[in-house]
Amino acid sequence: MATKKSSSHKKSSGGRKYSPKAQKKVARVMREKKSGKLKSGRSGKKVTSRKQAIAIGLSEARKEGAKVPKKKSASSKKSSAKKSSSKKSSAKKSSRKR
């Protein structure tokens, strides 16, 4: 009898995270960055960071209605950082008591 192999990784249930339109937009922005023509929004300064270039591309894709996941808000980043730091401090306190 043949047995089924159980896979340890999760299968995604939603399809693509980013639409092909969003991927094309990010690719175009990355080419602009490499050629030195990509500028940031208000200040108009040249973008040198790869992460910033990707963020600009995703933002433009979002404005055009492409399928892009919601951006993480600053408040959720701060709260997760506070949780991890509080866990570390409580672990230190418990180790000191011994």
C-alpha positions as CSV (number, residue, x, y, z in Angstrom):
1,M,0.0,0.0,0.0
2,A,1.3,3.5,-0.8
3,T,1.5,5.9,2.0
4,K,1.0,9.7,1.7
5,K,3.9,11.9,2.5
6,S,2.9,14.7,4.9
7,S,4.4,18.1,3.9
8,S,5.6,20.3,6.7
9,H,5.1,23.6,4.9
10,K,1.8,25.5,4.7
11,K,0.0,26.0,1.4
12,S,-1.1,29.5,0.7
13,S,-4.9,29.7,0.2
14,G,-5.2,33.1,-1.5
15,G,-3.4,32.8,-4.8
16,R,-0.9,35.5,-5.7
17,K,0.1,38.2,-3.2
18,Y,1.2,40.7,-5.8
19,S,-0.5,41.0,-9.2
20,P,1.5,41.0,-12.4
21,K,0.8,44.7,-12.8
22,A,2.4,45.4,-9.4
23,Q,5.4,43.3,-10.4
24,K,5.9,45.2,-13.6
25,K,5.6,48.5,-11.7
26,V,8.3,47.5,-9.2
27,A,10.5,46.3,-12.1
28,R,10.2,49.6,-13.9
29,V,11.0,51.5,-10.7
30,M,14.1,49.3,-10.0
31,R,15.4,50.0,-13.5
32,E,14.9,53.8,-12.9
33,K,16.8,53.5,-9.6
34,K,19.7,51.6,-11.3
35,S,20.0,54.3,-14.0
36,G,19.8,57.0,-11.3
37,K,16.6,58.6,-12.6
38,L,14.3,57.6,-9.6
39,K,13.4,60.5,-7.4
40,S,11.4,60.6,-4.2
41,G,8.0,62.3,-4.0
42,R,8.0,65.6,-2.3
43,S,11.7,66.4,-1.8
44,G,12.7,65.3,-5.3
45,K,16.0,63.8,-4.0
46,K,17.6,60.8,-5.8
47,V,16.6,57.5,-4.3
48,T,19.6,55.3,-3.4
49,S,18.0,52.7,-1.2
50,R,16.7,49.4,-2.8
51,K,14.0,49.1,-0.1
52,Q,12.8,52.7,-0.8
53,A,12.6,52.0,-4.5
54,I,10.5,48.9,-3.9
55,A,8.2,50.9,-1.6
56,I,7.7,53.6,-4.2
57,G,6.9,51.0,-6.9
58,L,4.3,49.3,-4.6
59,S,2.8,52.6,-3.6
60,E,2.4,53.6,-7.3
61,A,0.8,50.1,-8.0
62,R,-1.6,50.6,-5.1
63,K,-2.7,54.0,-6.5
64,E,-3.4,52.3,-9.9
65,G,-5.5,49.6,-8.2
66,A,-3.2,46.7,-8.6
67,K,-3.4,43.8,-6.1
68,V,-0.9,44.6,-3.4
69,P,-1.1,43.6,0.3
70,K,-1.8,46.4,2.8
71,K,1.2,48.2,4.1
72,K,2.1,47.6,7.7
73,S,1.3,50.6,9.9
74,A,3.9,52.1,12.1
75,S,1.8,51.5,15.2
76,S,1.7,47.7,14.7
77,K,5.5,47.6,14.2
78,K,6.0,49.5,17.5
79,S,3.6,47.3,19.5
80,S,5.3,44.1,18.3
81,A,8.7,45.6,19.2
82,K,7.4,46.5,22.7
83,K,6.1,42.9,23.2
84,S,9.4,41.3,22.3
85,S,11.4,43.7,24.5
86,S,9.1,43.1,27.5
87,K,9.5,39.4,27.1
88,K,13.3,39.7,27.2
89,S,13.2,42.0,30.3
90,S,11.0,39.6,32.2
91,A,13.3,36.7,31.3
92,K,16.2,38.6,32.7
93,K,14.4,39.4,35.9
94,S,13.5,35.7,36.5
95,S,17.1,34.6,35.9
96,R,18.4,37.2,38.4
97,K,16.2,35.8,41.2
98,R,18.0,32.5,41.1
